Amino acid sequence: MGRSIPENPGEFYRPVYDWIINYSKQHKNPTRIDLGFEYINTSSTKWIYSILKELSGMTNLAENVRVTWYFEHGDEDMSELGFILRSLIECPFIVAEVEGMSKNRYEQILSEPVSQDLK
């Protein structure tokens, strides 16, 4: 959640990518991925795509993984990016418009329980 503009995205995202590879091989539990960016640079977008693509290779994906891409009302760029990513991966993917992206919004999203359809 927030802004993704690291100077070296590989250094930042590589540990996440490696963790996802290990996780996707070992876990078949419900997995919820919530993403919401005020801004994301091109290099970060490539890493997010790679991570989501890895997750989309999970066995029984439709029953176990759901991605939600949040974007702020009126932010056409983030909306469009969400729909582009959704079209490129094979998993349940929701693109959701919210009134605003803020610390309170992030805390609200992160505190939501895993929905019944993922249990």
Backbone as CSV, one residue per row, in Angstrom:
resi,resn,N_x,N_y,N_z,CA_x,CA_y,CA_z,C_x,C_y,C_z
1,MET,0.829,-1.179,0.000,0.000,0.000,0.000,0.877,1.247,0.000
2,GLY,0.437,2.251,-0.696,1.162,3.518,-0.689,1.810,3.836,-2.016
3,ARG,3.072,4.229,-1.944,3.834,4.591,-3.135,4.972,3.598,-3.288
4,SER,5.229,3.194,-4.521,6.345,2.288,-4.782,7.271,2.938,-5.798
5,ILE,8.309,3.573,-5.258,9.284,4.260,-6.103,10.706,4.025,-5.581
6,PRO,11.026,2.752,-5.245,12.372,2.517,-4.717,13.431,2.793,-5.785
7,GLU,14.586,3.248,-5.325,15.686,3.519,-6.237,16.143,2.236,-6.931
8,ASN,16.156,1.146,-6.175,16.542,-0.150,-6.721,15.417,-1.149,-6.438
9,PRO,14.426,-1.242,-7.339,13.287,-2.120,-7.098,13.674,-3.595,-6.928
10,GLY,14.709,-4.029,-7.630,15.147,-5.409,-7.486,15.585,-5.727,-6.076
11,GLU,16.299,-4.810,-5.475,16.757,-4.998,-4.098,15.567,-5.050,-3.138
12,PHE,14.557,-4.247,-3.406,13.381,-4.207,-2.550,12.461,-5.405,-2.775
13,TYR,12.159,-5.717,-4.044,11.158,-6.742,-4.360,11.706,-8.165,-4.448
14,ARG,12.990,-8.355,-4.676,13.546,-9.710,-4.802,13.237,-10.583,-3.582
15,PRO,13.417,-10.102,-2.343,13.072,-10.945,-1.189,11.583,-11.322,-1.156
16,VAL,10.719,-10.407,-1.573,9.289,-10.708,-1.629,9.034,-11.776,-2.681
17,TYR,9.619,-11.613,-3.840,9.463,-12.593,-4.925,9.955,-13.973,-4.491
18,ASP,11.136,-14.026,-3.883,11.681,-15.307,-3.422,10.769,-15.942,-2.378
19,TRP,10.221,-15.127,-1.471,9.330,-15.645,-0.449,8.071,-16.210,-1.086
20,ILE,7.528,-15.520,-2.100,6.322,-15.985,-2.799,6.584,-17.317,-3.492
21,ILE,7.738,-17.473,-4.120,8.060,-18.742,-4.777,8.019,-19.874,-3.755
22,ASN,8.662,-19.683,-2.622,8.664,-20.701,-1.573,7.249,-20.928,-1.038
23,TYR,6.536,-19.858,-0.772,5.179,-19.948,-0.242,4.265,-20.707,-1.202
24,SER,4.321,-20.379,-2.480,3.411,-20.990,-3.449,3.672,-22.481,-3.628
25,LYS,4.863,-22.934,-3.331,5.188,-24.364,-3.428,4.730,-25.136,-2.204
26,GLN,4.669,-24.479,-1.054,4.405,-25.178,0.199,3.001,-24.988,0.747
27,HIS,2.315,-23.921,0.404,1.041,-23.609,1.036,-0.122,-23.693,0.064
28,LYS,-1.161,-24.295,0.526,-2.404,-24.377,-0.251,-3.534,-23.715,0.523
29,ASN,-3.187,-22.884,1.490,-4.167,-22.198,2.323,-4.731,-20.986,1.602
30,PRO,-5.876,-20.487,2.060,-6.416,-19.253,1.475,-5.401,-18.112,1.579
31,THR,-5.251,-17.408,0.483,-4.285,-16.311,0.420,-4.974,-15.086,-0.152
32,ARG,-4.859,-13.980,0.556,-5.448,-12.722,0.113,-4.313,-11.738,-0.121
33,ILE,-4.277,-11.172,-1.317,-3.279,-10.165,-1.667,-4.024,-8.856,-1.895
34,ASP,-3.730,-7.867,-1.067,-4.343,-6.546,-1.196,-3.274,-5.563,-1.636
35,LEU,-3.531,-4.892,-2.750,-2.589,-3.918,-3.295,-3.310,-2.594,-3.505
36,GLY,-2.690,-1.517,-3.084,-3.267,-0.197,-3.294,-2.145,0.817,-3.393
37,PHE,-2.010,1.425,-4.533,-0.917,2.355,-4.759,-1.434,3.739,-5.092
38,GLU,-0.829,4.726,-4.467,-1.055,6.109,-4.869,-0.245,6.362,-6.141
39,TYR,0.932,5.733,-6.187,1.813,5.831,-7.349,2.711,4.605,-7.358
40,ILE,2.987,4.092,-8.551,3.916,2.971,-8.702,4.705,3.201,-9.981
41,ASN,6.039,3.119,-9.879,6.847,3.351,-11.081,6.894,2.086,-11.946
42,THR,7.424,2.224,-13.137,7.427,1.124,-14.104,8.194,-0.088,-13.598
43,SER,9.346,0.122,-12.988,10.147,-1.001,-12.496,9.415,-1.758,-11.400
44,SER,8.744,-1.041,-10.521,7.962,-1.699,-9.466,6.801,-2.475,-10.065
45,THR,6.178,-1.917,-11.094,5.062,-2.601,-11.753,5.516,-3.948,-12.311
46,LYS,6.702,-3.983,-12.898,7.231,-5.245,-13.436,7.404,-6.275,-12.332
47,TRP,7.885,-5.848,-11.164,8.054,-6.776,-10.047,6.710,-7.252,-9.511
48,ILE,5.751,-6.349,-9.389,4.413,-6.738,-8.918,3.822,-7.759,-9.879
49,TYR,3.962,-7.523,-11.173,3.472,-8.479,-12.169,4.150,-9.843,-11.978
50,SER,5.468,-9.867,-11.798,6.188,-11.126,-11.610,5.704,-11.867,-10.369
51,ILE,5.469,-11.133,-9.302,4.981,-11.750,-8.067,3.585,-12.331,-8.284
52,LEU,2.706,-11.565,-8.915,1.352,-12.058,-9.164,1.353,-13.241,-10.127
53,LYS,2.228,-13.202,-11.102,2.331,-14.308,-12.056,2.758,-15.589,-11.337
54,GLU,3.685,-15.466,-10.406,4.121,-16.625,-9.617,2.954,-17.174,-8.804
55,LEU,2.212,-16.303,-8.167,1.046,-16.745,-7.396,0.020,-17.423,-8.286
56,SER,-0.117,-16.952,-9.511,-1.123,-17.527,-10.395,-0.785,-18.960,-10.795
57,GLY,0.427,-19.405,-10.497,0.807,-20.785,-10.766,0.459,-21.745,-9.641
58,MET,-0.132,-21.233,-8.562,-0.481,-22.093,-7.434,-1.555,-23.108,-7.826
59,THR,-1.427,-24.310,-7.309,-2.442,-25.339,-7.494,-3.727,-24.888,-6.817
60,ASN,-4.875,-25.235,-7.420,-6.183,-24.868,-6.879,-6.300,-23.369,-6.641
61,LEU,-5.781,-22.611,-7.564,-5.704,-21.169,-7.394,-7.055,-20.518,-7.136
62,ALA,-8.052,-20.842,-7.900,-9.345,-20.172,-7.755,-9.920,-20.321,-6.358
63,GLU,-9.628,-21.428,-5.707,-10.145,-21.657,-4.366,-9.254,-21.042,-3.292
64,ASN,-8.020,-20.711,-3.617,-7.059,-20.350,-2.589,-6.495,-18.929,-2.642
65,VAL,-6.616,-18.246,-3.766,-5.989,-16.928,-3.881,-6.997,-15.912,-4.408
66,ARG,-6.956,-14.731,-3.803,-7.726,-13.613,-4.328,-6.870,-12.362,-4.233
67,VAL,-6.791,-11.625,-5.337,-6.061,-10.366,-5.388,-7.084,-9.240,-5.463
68,THR,-6.884,-8.209,-4.653,-7.709,-7.013,-4.762,-6.779,-5.834,-5.018
69,TRP,-7.069,-5.117,-6.083,-6.306,-3.933,-6.477,-7.166,-2.719,-6.150
70,TYR,-6.755,-1.942,-5.176,-7.490,-0.748,-4.772,-6.913,0.470,-5.490
71,PHE,-7.811,1.342,-5.934,-7.363,2.605,-6.516,-8.282,3.717,-6.041
72,GLU,-7.711,4.892,-5.944,-8.454,6.054,-5.457,-9.435,6.555,-6.505
73,HIS,-10.614,6.932,-6.047,-11.649,7.486,-6.928,-11.044,8.551,-7.840
74,GLY,-11.241,8.372,-9.136,-10.760,9.339,-10.110,-9.357,9.088,-10.630
75,ASP,-8.659,8.130,-10.061,-7.279,7.849,-10.503,-7.321,6.836,-11.651
76,GLU,-7.502,7.355,-12.839,-7.652,6.501,-14.024,-6.407,5.664,-14.311
77,ASP,-5.215,6.210,-14.031,-3.989,5.462,-14.286,-3.924,4.193,-13.433
78,MET,-4.213,4.320,-12.136,-4.173,3.150,-11.253,-5.305,2.179,-11.568
79,SER,-6.448,2.699,-11.955,-7.559,1.842,-12.364,-7.157,1.020,-13.587
80,GLU,-6.640,1.696,-14.591,-6.237,1.018,-15.824,-5.151,-0.011,-15.563
81,LEU,-4.179,0.325,-14.727,-3.112,-0.627,-14.403,-3.688,-1.859,-13.726
82,GLY,-4.641,-1.676,-12.830,-5.289,-2.812,-12.186,-5.952,-3.726,-13.195
83,PHE,-6.678,-3.156,-14.141,-7.343,-3.968,-15.163,-6.341,-4.646,-16.093
84,ILE,-5.247,-3.982,-16.395,-4.206,-4.600,-17.223,-3.617,-5.809,-16.507
85,LEU,-3.241,-5.627,-15.236,-2.678,-6.751,-14.477,-3.689,-7.888,-14.378
86,ARG,-4.938,-7.553,-14.135,-5.975,-8.588,-14.044,-6.049,-9.406,-15.333
87,SER,-5.881,-8.750,-16.472,-5.974,-9.459,-17.751,-4.765,-10.354,-18.023
88,LEU,-3.663,-10.123,-17.305,-2.427,-10.855,-17.575,-2.190,-12.060,-16.669
89,ILE,-2.966,-12.192,-15.618,-2.742,-13.321,-14.714,-4.010,-14.140,-14.569
90,GLU,-3.826,-15.361,-14.136,-4.920,-16.313,-14.027,-5.287,-16.552,-12.566
91,CYS,-6.004,-15.611,-11.977,-6.514,-15.822,-10.628,-7.639,-14.830,-10.369
92,PRO,-8.471,-15.108,-9.379,-9.516,-14.142,-9.041,-8.884,-12.798,-8.702
93,PHE,-9.335,-11.747,-9.361,-8.705,-10.437,-9.258,-9.800,-9.385,-9.285
94,ILE,-9.915,-8.651,-8.196,-10.929,-7.612,-8.071,-10.242,-6.251,-8.184
95,VAL,-10.809,-5.369,-8.990,-10.334,-3.986,-9.076,-11.383,-3.141,-8.363
96,ALA,-10.979,-2.510,-7.247,-11.939,-1.821,-6.390,-11.594,-0.346,-6.229
97,GLU,-12.568,0.494,-6.503,-12.404,1.929,-6.324,-12.755,2.298,-4.878
98,VAL,-11.914,3.123,-4.266,-12.161,3.607,-2.909,-12.118,5.131,-2.916
99,GLU,-12.713,5.723,-1.908,-12.779,7.183,-1.845,-11.407,7.832,-1.733
100,GLY,-10.525,7.236,-0.997,-9.204,7.829,-0.834,-8.203,6.808,-0.343
101,MET,-6.955,7.004,-0.693,-5.874,6.142,-0.213,-5.166,6.921,0.889
102,SER,-5.258,6.406,2.109,-4.652,7.065,3.256,-4.251,6.009,4.266
103,LYS,-3.548,6.424,5.284,-3.146,5.483,6.326,-4.367,4.796,6.936
104,ASN,-5.430,5.547,7.157,-6.657,4.947,7.708,-7.240,3.911,6.759
105,ARG,-7.212,4.200,5.455,-7.721,3.249,4.458,-6.883,1.975,4.483
106,TYR,-5.569,2.132,4.545,-4.690,0.963,4.574,-4.983,0.105,5.793
107,GLU,-5.121,0.755,6.944,-5.393,0.011,8.174,-6.739,-0.700,8.101
108,GLN,-7.730,-0.051,7.509,-9.044,-0.671,7.350,-8.956,-1.909,6.461
109,ILE,-8.292,-1.795,5.329,-8.157,-2.922,4.399,-7.415,-4.071,5.060
110,LEU,-6.320,-3.750,5.732,-5.507,-4.791,6.343,-6.186,-5.453,7.535
111,SER,-7.132,-4.773,8.158,-7.809,-5.356,9.321,-9.023,-6.186,8.927
112,GLU,-9.428,-6.140,7.674,-10.583,-6.924,7.232,-10.240,-8.404,7.302
113,PRO,-11.154,-9.209,7.837,-10.895,-10.650,7.894,-10.925,-11.254,6.487
114,VAL,-10.263,-12.403,6.355,-10.319,-13.131,5.090,-11.769,-13.518,4.865
115,SER,-12.293,-13.205,3.687,-13.705,-13.450,3.422,-14.008,-14.940,3.404
116,GLN,-15.271,-15.242,3.586,-15.727,-16.637,3.657,-15.418,-17.403,2.379
117,ASP,-15.410,-16.734,1.228,-15.145,-17.448,-0.016,-13.702,-17.920,-0.124
118,LEU,-12.841,-17.475,0.772,-11.458,-17.949,0.766,-11.179,-18.916,1.911
119,LYS,-12.161,-19.232,2.710,-11.940,-20.159,3.832,-12.320,-21.557,3.449
